[in-house]
Amino acid sequence: MRYYLDTNILIYMLNREPDELSRDVVAILMDYENAFRTSTVCVHELIHLYQIGKVPLKRNGKDVDINNFSEWLQDMGIDIVPVSVKHLQKLSTLPLMEDHRDPNDRLIIAQAITDKITLISSDRKFDKYVKYGLDFVFNKR
């Protein structure tokens, strides 16, 4: 199967924080038959959070060079998917939820719906988009 990984899942993987991942998500990540993708939006969020000091990133106990993000993702077998016009068209059809207006999240959701790829996230609010076509795996920590 194919899966999109949300920013929070990438952070847990990059920092090697298995306790932050549910058993179900670990099983998905460990299955060699699965293919993993992330959005350029997630990579943008990751870089931003690192640069403002909200998310420390470490590999083997050392601070990482954020400039090598594409190498880390490639080493983990994660493809980066750019945002397309079709993704933006889907975004324009999604309703604005009263309690979920994050533009980055909504674009990631639109990508997953458009590409018909299951999205893995720790954000429970993504569940609201299942009725709009999102296939969602919640990382229950």
Phi and psi in radians as a Rosetta constraint file:
Dihedral C 1 N 2 CA 2 C 2 CIRCULARHARMONIC -1.900 0.35
Dihedral N 2 CA 2 C 2 N 3 CIRCULARHARMONIC 2.516 0.35
Dihedral C 2 N 3 CA 3 C 3 CIRCULARHARMONIC -2.417 0.35
Dihedral N 3 CA 3 C 3 N 4 CIRCULARHARMONIC 2.451 0.35
Dihedral C 3 N 4 CA 4 C 4 CIRCULARHARMONIC -1.619 0.35
Dihedral N 4 CA 4 C 4 N 5 CIRCULARHARMONIC 2.432 0.35
Dihedral C 4 N 5 CA 5 C 5 CIRCULARHARMONIC -1.904 0.35
Dihedral N 5 CA 5 C 5 N 6 CIRCULARHARMONIC 2.197 0.35
Dihedral C 5 N 6 CA 6 C 6 CIRCULARHARMONIC -1.301 0.35
Dihedral N 6 CA 6 C 6 N 7 CIRCULARHARMONIC 2.897 0.35
Dihedral C 6 N 7 CA 7 C 7 CIRCULARHARMONIC -0.955 0.35
Dihedral N 7 CA 7 C 7 N 8 CIRCULARHARMONIC -0.766 0.35
Dihedral C 7 N 8 CA 8 C 8 CIRCULARHARMONIC -1.105 0.35
Dihedral N 8 CA 8 C 8 N 9 CIRCULARHARMONIC -0.613 0.35
Dihedral C 8 N 9 CA 9 C 9 CIRCULARHARMONIC -1.199 0.35
Dihedral N 9 CA 9 C 9 N 10 CIRCULARHARMONIC -0.725 0.35
Dihedral C 9 N 10 CA 10 C 10 CIRCULARHARMONIC -1.026 0.35
Dihedral N 10 CA 10 C 10 N 11 CIRCULARHARMONIC -0.759 0.35
Dihedral C 10 N 11 CA 11 C 11 CIRCULARHARMONIC -1.065 0.35
Dihedral N 11 CA 11 C 11 N 12 CIRCULARHARMONIC -0.804 0.35
Dihedral C 11 N 12 CA 12 C 12 CIRCULARHARMONIC -1.090 0.35
Dihedral N 12 CA 12 C 12 N 13 CIRCULARHARMONIC -0.678 0.35
Dihedral C 12 N 13 CA 13 C 13 CIRCULARHARMONIC -1.215 0.35
Dihedral N 13 CA 13 C 13 N 14 CIRCULARHARMONIC -0.805 0.35
Dihedral C 13 N 14 CA 14 C 14 CIRCULARHARMONIC -1.103 0.35
Dihedral N 14 CA 14 C 14 N 15 CIRCULARHARMONIC -0.664 0.35
Dihedral C 14 N 15 CA 15 C 15 CIRCULARHARMONIC -1.522 0.35
Dihedral N 15 CA 15 C 15 N 16 CIRCULARHARMONIC 0.036 0.35
Dihedral C 15 N 16 CA 16 C 16 CIRCULARHARMONIC 0.887 0.35
Dihedral N 16 CA 16 C 16 N 17 CIRCULARHARMONIC 1.073 0.35
Dihedral C 16 N 17 CA 17 C 17 CIRCULARHARMONIC -1.987 0.35
Dihedral N 17 CA 17 C 17 N 18 CIRCULARHARMONIC 1.268 0.35
Dihedral C 17 N 18 CA 18 C 18 CIRCULARHARMONIC -1.092 0.35
Dihedral N 18 CA 18 C 18 N 19 CIRCULARHARMONIC -0.435 0.35
Dihedral C 18 N 19 CA 19 C 19 CIRCULARHARMONIC -1.170 0.35
Dihedral N 19 CA 19 C 19 N 20 CIRCULARHARMONIC -0.306 0.35
Dihedral C 19 N 20 CA 20 C 20 CIRCULARHARMONIC -1.507 0.35
Dihedral N 20 CA 20 C 20 N 21 CIRCULARHARMONIC -0.090 0.35
Dihedral C 20 N 21 CA 21 C 21 CIRCULARHARMONIC -1.914 0.35
Dihedral N 21 CA 21 C 21 N 22 CIRCULARHARMONIC 2.352 0.35
Dihedral C 21 N 22 CA 22 C 22 CIRCULARHARMONIC -1.214 0.35
Dihedral N 22 CA 22 C 22 N 23 CIRCULARHARMONIC 2.839 0.35
Dihedral C 22 N 23 CA 23 C 23 CIRCULARHARMONIC -1.030 0.35
Dihedral N 23 CA 23 C 23 N 24 CIRCULARHARMONIC -0.712 0.35
Dihedral C 23 N 24 CA 24 C 24 CIRCULARHARMONIC -1.079 0.35
Dihedral N 24 CA 24 C 24 N 25 CIRCULARHARMONIC -0.759 0.35
Dihedral C 24 N 25 CA 25 C 25 CIRCULARHARMONIC -1.198 0.35
Dihedral N 25 CA 25 C 25 N 26 CIRCULARHARMONIC -0.723 0.35
Dihedral C 25 N 26 CA 26 C 26 CIRCULARHARMONIC -1.029 0.35
Dihedral N 26 CA 26 C 26 N 27 CIRCULARHARMONIC -0.748 0.35
Dihedral C 26 N 27 CA 27 C 27 CIRCULARHARMONIC -1.061 0.35
Dihedral N 27 CA 27 C 27 N 28 CIRCULARHARMONIC -0.720 0.35
Dihedral C 27 N 28 CA 28 C 28 CIRCULARHARMONIC -1.113 0.35
Dihedral N 28 CA 28 C 28 N 29 CIRCULARHARMONIC -0.805 0.35
Dihedral C 28 N 29 CA 29 C 29 CIRCULARHARMONIC -1.158 0.35
Dihedral N 29 CA 29 C 29 N 30 CIRCULARHARMONIC -0.518 0.35
Dihedral C 29 N 30 CA 30 C 30 CIRCULARHARMONIC -1.492 0.35
Dihedral N 30 CA 30 C 30 N 31 CIRCULARHARMONIC -0.202 0.35
Dihedral C 30 N 31 CA 31 C 31 CIRCULARHARMONIC -1.373 0.35
Dihedral N 31 CA 31 C 31 N 32 CIRCULARHARMONIC 1.955 0.35
Dihedral C 31 N 32 CA 32 C 32 CIRCULARHARMONIC -1.187 0.35
Dihedral N 32 CA 32 C 32 N 33 CIRCULARHARMONIC -0.218 0.35
Dihedral C 32 N 33 CA 33 C 33 CIRCULARHARMONIC -1.444 0.35
Dihedral N 33 CA 33 C 33 N 34 CIRCULARHARMONIC -0.204 0.35
Dihedral C 33 N 34 CA 34 C 34 CIRCULARHARMONIC -1.475 0.35
Dihedral N 34 CA 34 C 34 N 35 CIRCULARHARMONIC 2.613 0.35
Dihedral C 34 N 35 CA 35 C 35 CIRCULARHARMONIC -2.010 0.35
Dihedral N 35 CA 35 C 35 N 36 CIRCULARHARMONIC 2.453 0.35
Dihedral C 35 N 36 CA 36 C 36 CIRCULARHARMONIC -2.113 0.35
Dihedral N 36 CA 36 C 36 N 37 CIRCULARHARMONIC 2.465 0.35
Dihedral C 36 N 37 CA 37 C 37 CIRCULARHARMONIC -2.377 0.35
Dihedral N 37 CA 37 C 37 N 38 CIRCULARHARMONIC 2.790 0.35
Dihedral C 37 N 38 CA 38 C 38 CIRCULARHARMONIC -2.477 0.35
Dihedral N 38 CA 38 C 38 N 39 CIRCULARHARMONIC 2.747 0.35
Dihedral C 38 N 39 CA 39 C 39 CIRCULARHARMONIC -1.474 0.35
Dihedral N 39 CA 39 C 39 N 40 CIRCULARHARMONIC 2.654 0.35
Dihedral C 39 N 40 CA 40 C 40 CIRCULARHARMONIC -1.022 0.35
Dihedral N 40 CA 40 C 40 N 41 CIRCULARHARMONIC -0.469 0.35
Dihedral C 40 N 41 CA 41 C 41 CIRCULARHARMONIC -1.114 0.35
Dihedral N 41 CA 41 C 41 N 42 CIRCULARHARMONIC -0.733 0.35
Dihedral C 41 N 42 CA 42 C 42 CIRCULARHARMONIC -1.138 0.35
Dihedral N 42 CA 42 C 42 N 43 CIRCULARHARMONIC -0.714 0.35
Dihedral C 42 N 43 CA 43 C 43 CIRCULARHARMONIC -1.121 0.35
Dihedral N 43 CA 43 C 43 N 44 CIRCULARHARMONIC -0.725 0.35
Dihedral C 43 N 44 CA 44 C 44 CIRCULARHARMONIC -1.023 0.35
Dihedral N 44 CA 44 C 44 N 45 CIRCULARHARMONIC -0.809 0.35
Dihedral C 44 N 45 CA 45 C 45 CIRCULARHARMONIC -1.071 0.35
Dihedral N 45 CA 45 C 45 N 46 CIRCULARHARMONIC -0.766 0.35
Dihedral C 45 N 46 CA 46 C 46 CIRCULARHARMONIC -1.032 0.35
Dihedral N 46 CA 46 C 46 N 47 CIRCULARHARMONIC -0.836 0.35
Dihedral C 46 N 47 CA 47 C 47 CIRCULARHARMONIC -1.088 0.35
Dihedral N 47 CA 47 C 47 N 48 CIRCULARHARMONIC -0.804 0.35
Dihedral C 47 N 48 CA 48 C 48 CIRCULARHARMONIC -1.064 0.35
Dihedral N 48 CA 48 C 48 N 49 CIRCULARHARMONIC -0.851 0.35
Dihedral C 48 N 49 CA 49 C 49 CIRCULARHARMONIC -1.075 0.35
Dihedral N 49 CA 49 C 49 N 50 CIRCULARHARMONIC -0.646 0.35
Dihedral C 49 N 50 CA 50 C 50 CIRCULARHARMONIC -1.169 0.35
Dihedral N 50 CA 50 C 50 N 51 CIRCULARHARMONIC -0.812 0.35
Dihedral C 50 N 51 CA 51 C 51 CIRCULARHARMONIC -1.143 0.35
Dihedral N 51 CA 51 C 51 N 52 CIRCULARHARMONIC -0.552 0.35
Dihedral C 51 N 52 CA 52 C 52 CIRCULARHARMONIC -1.570 0.35
Dihedral N 52 CA 52 C 52 N 53 CIRCULARHARMONIC 0.036 0.35
Dihedral C 52 N 53 CA 53 C 53 CIRCULARHARMONIC 1.443 0.35
Dihedral N 53 CA 53 C 53 N 54 CIRCULARHARMONIC 0.200 0.35
Dihedral C 53 N 54 CA 54 C 54 CIRCULARHARMONIC -1.388 0.35
Dihedral N 54 CA 54 C 54 N 55 CIRCULARHARMONIC -0.497 0.35
Dihedral C 54 N 55 CA 55 C 55 CIRCULARHARMONIC -2.277 0.35
Dihedral N 55 CA 55 C 55 N 56 CIRCULARHARMONIC 1.901 0.35
Dihedral C 55 N 56 CA 56 C 56 CIRCULARHARMONIC -1.358 0.35
Dihedral N 56 CA 56 C 56 N 57 CIRCULARHARMONIC 2.431 0.35
Dihedral C 56 N 57 CA 57 C 57 CIRCULARHARMONIC -2.047 0.35
Dihedral N 57 CA 57 C 57 N 58 CIRCULARHARMONIC 2.244 0.35
Dihedral C 57 N 58 CA 58 C 58 CIRCULARHARMONIC -2.321 0.35
Dihedral N 58 CA 58 C 58 N 59 CIRCULARHARMONIC 2.550 0.35
Dihedral C 58 N 59 CA 59 C 59 CIRCULARHARMONIC -2.277 0.35
Dihedral N 59 CA 59 C 59 N 60 CIRCULARHARMONIC 2.224 0.35
Dihedral C 59 N 60 CA 60 C 60 CIRCULARHARMONIC 0.948 0.35
Dihedral N 60 CA 60 C 60 N 61 CIRCULARHARMONIC 0.660 0.35
Dihedral C 60 N 61 CA 61 C 61 CIRCULARHARMONIC 1.389 0.35
Dihedral N 61 CA 61 C 61 N 62 CIRCULARHARMONIC 0.021 0.35
Dihedral C 61 N 62 CA 62 C 62 CIRCULARHARMONIC -1.982 0.35
Dihedral N 62 CA 62 C 62 N 63 CIRCULARHARMONIC 2.563 0.35
Dihedral C 62 N 63 CA 63 C 63 CIRCULARHARMONIC -1.047 0.35
Dihedral N 63 CA 63 C 63 N 64 CIRCULARHARMONIC 2.527 0.35
Dihedral C 63 N 64 CA 64 C 64 CIRCULARHARMONIC -1.722 0.35
Dihedral N 64 CA 64 C 64 N 65 CIRCULARHARMONIC 2.820 0.35
Dihedral C 64 N 65 CA 65 C 65 CIRCULARHARMONIC -1.600 0.35
Dihedral N 65 CA 65 C 65 N 66 CIRCULARHARMONIC 1.931 0.35
Dihedral C 65 N 66 CA 66 C 66 CIRCULARHARMONIC -1.029 0.35
Dihedral N 66 CA 66 C 66 N 67 CIRCULARHARMONIC -0.380 0.35
Dihedral C 66 N 67 CA 67 C 67 CIRCULARHARMONIC -1.139 0.35
Dihedral N 67 CA 67 C 67 N 68 CIRCULARHARMONIC -0.280 0.35
Dihedral C 67 N 68 CA 68 C 68 CIRCULARHARMONIC -1.687 0.35
Dihedral N 68 CA 68 C 68 N 69 CIRCULARHARMONIC 0.341 0.35
Dihedral C 68 N 69 CA 69 C 69 CIRCULARHARMONIC -0.981 0.35
Dihedral N 69 CA 69 C 69 N 70 CIRCULARHARMONIC -0.687 0.35
Dihedral C 69 N 70 CA 70 C 70 CIRCULARHARMONIC -1.178 0.35
Dihedral N 70 CA 70 C 70 N 71 CIRCULARHARMONIC -0.597 0.35
Dihedral C 70 N 71 CA 71 C 71 CIRCULARHARMONIC -1.144 0.35
Dihedral N 71 CA 71 C 71 N 72 CIRCULARHARMONIC -0.750 0.35
Dihedral C 71 N 72 CA 72 C 72 CIRCULARHARMONIC -1.064 0.35
Dihedral N 72 CA 72 C 72 N 73 CIRCULARHARMONIC -0.824 0.35
Dihedral C 72 N 73 CA 73 C 73 CIRCULARHARMONIC -1.123 0.35
Dihedral N 73 CA 73 C 73 N 74 CIRCULARHARMONIC -0.718 0.35
Dihedral C 73 N 74 CA 74 C 74 CIRCULARHARMONIC -1.097 0.35
Dihedral N 74 CA 74 C 74 N 75 CIRCULARHARMONIC -0.751 0.35
Dihedral C 74 N 75 CA 75 C 75 CIRCULARHARMONIC -1.037 0.35
Dihedral N 75 CA 75 C 75 N 76 CIRCULARHARMONIC -0.559 0.35
Dihedral C 75 N 76 CA 76 C 76 CIRCULARHARMONIC -1.572 0.35
Dihedral N 76 CA 76 C 76 N 77 CIRCULARHARMONIC 0.032 0.35
Dihedral C 76 N 77 CA 77 C 77 CIRCULARHARMONIC 1.310 0.35
Dihedral N 77 CA 77 C 77 N 78 CIRCULARHARMONIC 0.513 0.35
Dihedral C 77 N 78 CA 78 C 78 CIRCULARHARMONIC -1.896 0.35
Dihedral N 78 CA 78 C 78 N 79 CIRCULARHARMONIC 2.111 0.35
Dihedral C 78 N 79 CA 79 C 79 CIRCULARHARMONIC -1.481 0.35
Dihedral N 79 CA 79 C 79 N 80 CIRCULARHARMONIC 2.544 0.35
Dihedral C 79 N 80 CA 80 C 80 CIRCULARHARMONIC -1.739 0.35
Dihedral N 80 CA 80 C 80 N 81 CIRCULARHARMONIC 2.172 0.35
Dihedral C 80 N 81 CA 81 C 81 CIRCULARHARMONIC -1.864 0.35
Dihedral N 81 CA 81 C 81 N 82 CIRCULARHARMONIC 2.124 0.35
Dihedral C 81 N 82 CA 82 C 82 CIRCULARHARMONIC -1.284 0.35
Dihedral N 82 CA 82 C 82 N 83 CIRCULARHARMONIC 2.757 0.35
Dihedral C 82 N 83 CA 83 C 83 CIRCULARHARMONIC -1.341 0.35
Dihedral N 83 CA 83 C 83 N 84 CIRCULARHARMONIC 2.315 0.35
Dihedral C 83 N 84 CA 84 C 84 CIRCULARHARMONIC -1.963 0.35
Dihedral N 84 CA 84 C 84 N 85 CIRCULARHARMONIC 3.009 0.35
Dihedral C 84 N 85 CA 85 C 85 CIRCULARHARMONIC -1.076 0.35
Dihedral N 85 CA 85 C 85 N 86 CIRCULARHARMONIC -0.671 0.35
Dihedral C 85 N 86 CA 86 C 86 CIRCULARHARMONIC -1.058 0.35
Dihedral N 86 CA 86 C 86 N 87 CIRCULARHARMONIC -0.674 0.35
Dihedral C 86 N 87 CA 87 C 87 CIRCULARHARMONIC -1.111 0.35
Dihedral N 87 CA 87 C 87 N 88 CIRCULARHARMONIC -0.742 0.35
Dihedral C 87 N 88 CA 88 C 88 CIRCULARHARMONIC -1.162 0.35
Dihedral N 88 CA 88 C 88 N 89 CIRCULARHARMONIC -0.647 0.35
Dihedral C 88 N 89 CA 89 C 89 CIRCULARHARMONIC -1.099 0.35
Dihedral N 89 CA 89 C 89 N 90 CIRCULARHARMONIC -0.738 0.35
Dihedral C 89 N 90 CA 90 C 90 CIRCULARHARMONIC -1.115 0.35
Dihedral N 90 CA 90 C 90 N 91 CIRCULARHARMONIC -0.737 0.35
Dihedral C 90 N 91 CA 91 C 91 CIRCULARHARMONIC -0.964 0.35
Dihedral N 91 CA 91 C 91 N 92 CIRCULARHARMONIC -0.722 0.35
Dihedral C 91 N 92 CA 92 C 92 CIRCULARHARMONIC -1.152 0.35
Dihedral N 92 CA 92 C 92 N 93 CIRCULARHARMONIC -0.329 0.35
Dihedral C 92 N 93 CA 93 C 93 CIRCULARHARMONIC -1.633 0.35
Dihedral N 93 CA 93 C 93 N 94 CIRCULARHARMONIC -0.233 0.35
Dihedral C 93 N 94 CA 94 C 94 CIRCULARHARMONIC -1.341 0.35
Dihedral N 94 CA 94 C 94 N 95 CIRCULARHARMONIC 2.343 0.35
Dihedral C 94 N 95 CA 95 C 95 CIRCULARHARMONIC -1.234 0.35
Dihedral N 95 CA 95 C 95 N 96 CIRCULARHARMONIC 2.613 0.35
Dihedral C 95 N 96 CA 96 C 96 CIRCULARHARMONIC -1.399 0.35
Dihedral N 96 CA 96 C 96 N 97 CIRCULARHARMONIC 2.111 0.35
Dihedral C 96 N 97 CA 97 C 97 CIRCULARHARMONIC -1.482 0.35
Dihedral N 97 CA 97 C 97 N 98 CIRCULARHARMONIC 2.485 0.35
Dihedral C 97 N 98 CA 98 C 98 CIRCULARHARMONIC -0.950 0.35
Dihedral N 98 CA 98 C 98 N 99 CIRCULARHARMONIC -0.755 0.35
Dihedral C 98 N 99 CA 99 C 99 CIRCULARHARMONIC -1.839 0.35
Dihedral N 99 CA 99 C 99 N 100 CIRCULARHARMONIC 0.265 0.35
Dihedral C 99 N 100 CA 100 C 100 CIRCULARHARMONIC -2.627 0.35
Dihedral N 100 CA 100 C 100 N 101 CIRCULARHARMONIC 1.685 0.35
Dihedral C 100 N 101 CA 101 C 101 CIRCULARHARMONIC -2.134 0.35
Dihedral N 101 CA 101 C 101 N 102 CIRCULARHARMONIC 0.183 0.35
Dihedral C 101 N 102 CA 102 C 102 CIRCULARHARMONIC -1.090 0.35
Dihedral N 102 CA 102 C 102 N 103 CIRCULARHARMONIC 2.021 0.35
Dihedral C 102 N 103 CA 103 C 103 CIRCULARHARMONIC -1.134 0.35
Dihedral N 103 CA 103 C 103 N 104 CIRCULARHARMONIC -0.598 0.35
Dihedral C 103 N 104 CA 104 C 104 CIRCULARHARMONIC -1.167 0.35
Dihedral N 104 CA 104 C 104 N 105 CIRCULARHARMONIC -0.816 0.35
Dihedral C 104 N 105 CA 105 C 105 CIRCULARHARMONIC -1.016 0.35
Dihedral N 105 CA 105 C 105 N 106 CIRCULARHARMONIC -0.786 0.35
Dihedral C 105 N 106 CA 106 C 106 CIRCULARHARMONIC -1.114 0.35
Dihedral N 106 CA 106 C 106 N 107 CIRCULARHARMONIC -0.617 0.35
Dihedral C 106 N 107 CA 107 C 107 CIRCULARHARMONIC -1.249 0.35
Dihedral N 107 CA 107 C 107 N 108 CIRCULARHARMONIC -0.688 0.35
Dihedral C 107 N 108 CA 108 C 108 CIRCULARHARMONIC -1.079 0.35
Dihedral N 108 CA 108 C 108 N 109 CIRCULARHARMONIC -0.751 0.35
Dihedral C 108 N 109 CA 109 C 109 CIRCULARHARMONIC -1.081 0.35
Dihedral N 109 CA 109 C 109 N 110 CIRCULARHARMONIC -0.777 0.35
Dihedral C 109 N 110 CA 110 C 110 CIRCULARHARMONIC -1.059 0.35
Dihedral N 110 CA 110 C 110 N 111 CIRCULARHARMONIC -0.690 0.35
Dihedral C 110 N 111 CA 111 C 111 CIRCULARHARMONIC -1.078 0.35
Dihedral N 111 CA 111 C 111 N 112 CIRCULARHARMONIC -0.831 0.35
Dihedral C 111 N 112 CA 112 C 112 CIRCULARHARMONIC -1.091 0.35
Dihedral N 112 CA 112 C 112 N 113 CIRCULARHARMONIC -0.731 0.35
Dihedral C 112 N 113 CA 113 C 113 CIRCULARHARMONIC -1.130 0.35
Dihedral N 113 CA 113 C 113 N 114 CIRCULARHARMONIC -0.845 0.35
Dihedral C 113 N 114 CA 114 C 114 CIRCULARHARMONIC -1.049 0.35
Dihedral N 114 CA 114 C 114 N 115 CIRCULARHARMONIC -0.788 0.35
Dihedral C 114 N 115 CA 115 C 115 CIRCULARHARMONIC -1.444 0.35
Dihedral N 115 CA 115 C 115 N 116 CIRCULARHARMONIC -0.083 0.35
Dihedral C 115 N 116 CA 116 C 116 CIRCULARHARMONIC 0.969 0.35
Dihedral N 116 CA 116 C 116 N 117 CIRCULARHARMONIC 0.839 0.35
Dihedral C 116 N 117 CA 117 C 117 CIRCULARHARMONIC -2.145 0.35
Dihedral N 117 CA 117 C 117 N 118 CIRCULARHARMONIC 2.347 0.35
Dihedral C 117 N 118 CA 118 C 118 CIRCULARHARMONIC -1.112 0.35
Dihedral N 118 CA 118 C 118 N 119 CIRCULARHARMONIC 2.387 0.35
Dihedral C 118 N 119 CA 119 C 119 CIRCULARHARMONIC -1.859 0.35
Dihedral N 119 CA 119 C 119 N 120 CIRCULARHARMONIC 2.270 0.35
Dihedral C 119 N 120 CA 120 C 120 CIRCULARHARMONIC -1.857 0.35
Dihedral N 120 CA 120 C 120 N 121 CIRCULARHARMONIC 2.222 0.35
Dihedral C 120 N 121 CA 121 C 121 CIRCULARHARMONIC -2.695 0.35
Dihedral N 121 CA 121 C 121 N 122 CIRCULARHARMONIC 2.760 0.35
Dihedral C 121 N 122 CA 122 C 122 CIRCULARHARMONIC -1.610 0.35
Dihedral N 122 CA 122 C 122 N 123 CIRCULARHARMONIC 0.034 0.35
Dihedral C 122 N 123 CA 123 C 123 CIRCULARHARMONIC -1.565 0.35
Dihedral N 123 CA 123 C 123 N 124 CIRCULARHARMONIC 1.857 0.35
Dihedral C 123 N 124 CA 124 C 124 CIRCULARHARMONIC -1.075 0.35
Dihedral N 124 CA 124 C 124 N 125 CIRCULARHARMONIC -0.459 0.35
Dihedral C 124 N 125 CA 125 C 125 CIRCULARHARMONIC -1.144 0.35
Dihedral N 125 CA 125 C 125 N 126 CIRCULARHARMONIC -0.346 0.35
Dihedral C 125 N 126 CA 126 C 126 CIRCULARHARMONIC -1.095 0.35
Dihedral N 126 CA 126 C 126 N 127 CIRCULARHARMONIC -0.446 0.35
Dihedral C 126 N 127 CA 127 C 127 CIRCULARHARMONIC -1.005 0.35
Dihedral N 127 CA 127 C 127 N 128 CIRCULARHARMONIC -0.466 0.35
Dihedral C 127 N 128 CA 128 C 128 CIRCULARHARMONIC -1.127 0.35
Dihedral N 128 CA 128 C 128 N 129 CIRCULARHARMONIC -0.316 0.35
Dihedral C 128 N 129 CA 129 C 129 CIRCULARHARMONIC -1.693 0.35
Dihedral N 129 CA 129 C 129 N 130 CIRCULARHARMONIC 0.007 0.35
Dihedral C 129 N 130 CA 130 C 130 CIRCULARHARMONIC -1.039 0.35
Dihedral N 130 CA 130 C 130 N 131 CIRCULARHARMONIC -0.704 0.35
Dihedral C 130 N 131 CA 131 C 131 CIRCULARHARMONIC -1.202 0.35
Dihedral N 131 CA 131 C 131 N 132 CIRCULARHARMONIC -0.164 0.35
Dihedral C 131 N 132 CA 132 C 132 CIRCULARHARMONIC -1.821 0.35
Dihedral N 132 CA 132 C 132 N 133 CIRCULARHARMONIC 0.186 0.35
Dihedral C 132 N 133 CA 133 C 133 CIRCULARHARMONIC 1.910 0.35
Dihedral N 133 CA 133 C 133 N 134 CIRCULARHARMONIC 0.021 0.35
Dihedral C 133 N 134 CA 134 C 134 CIRCULARHARMONIC -1.346 0.35
Dihedral N 134 CA 134 C 134 N 135 CIRCULARHARMONIC 2.253 0.35
Dihedral C 134 N 135 CA 135 C 135 CIRCULARHARMONIC -1.678 0.35
Dihedral N 135 CA 135 C 135 N 136 CIRCULARHARMONIC 2.050 0.35
Dihedral C 135 N 136 CA 136 C 136 CIRCULARHARMONIC -2.255 0.35
Dihedral N 136 CA 136 C 136 N 137 CIRCULARHARMONIC 2.330 0.35
Dihedral C 136 N 137 CA 137 C 137 CIRCULARHARMONIC -1.980 0.35
Dihedral N 137 CA 137 C 137 N 138 CIRCULARHARMONIC 2.073 0.35
Dihedral C 137 N 138 CA 138 C 138 CIRCULARHARMONIC -1.520 0.35
Dihedral N 138 CA 138 C 138 N 139 CIRCULARHARMONIC 2.215 0.35
Dihedral C 138 N 139 CA 139 C 139 CIRCULARHARMONIC -1.481 0.35
Dihedral N 139 CA 139 C 139 N 140 CIRCULARHARMONIC 1.607 0.35
Dihedral C 139 N 140 CA 140 C 140 CIRCULARHARMONIC -1.432 0.35
Dihedral N 140 CA 140 C 140 N 141 CIRCULARHARMONIC 1.885 0.35
